[in-house]
Amino acid sequence: PESGLDVARKAVYGVVQIRSHQFKVSPDDLILVDKIKGVDINDVVSLPRVLMLGNKDRTVIGRPTVPGAEVLALVEEQVRDGKKIIFKKKRRKNYRRSNGYRAQLTGLRVLEINGIEEA
């Protein structure tokens, strides 16, 4: 591209499950997940629930997980999401309730994906 950015294609990817969410990740990706308790910034965490691995040549699908596979990620930040507004109203009853919350998130930088080699 003409923008001057040189982005290398990522040769390996994996689908990892963190609690009830699934993420497709490659090395050097940043993902925001629900807060992981007991970790600090610059800790390396292992994500063992790898549901699928793939590279340019082949794909490995787990039943339900791929044995021996793991994703290593670095805890980059602990942040709070923007405010979500909950507004309830019942018409003609003068009933209005407003509430809001900010979700706590953990930013993970994927370091490496073990269990499949780069093609």
Order of alpha helices (4+ residues) and beta strands (2+ residues): beta-beta-beta-beta-beta-beta-beta-beta-beta-beta
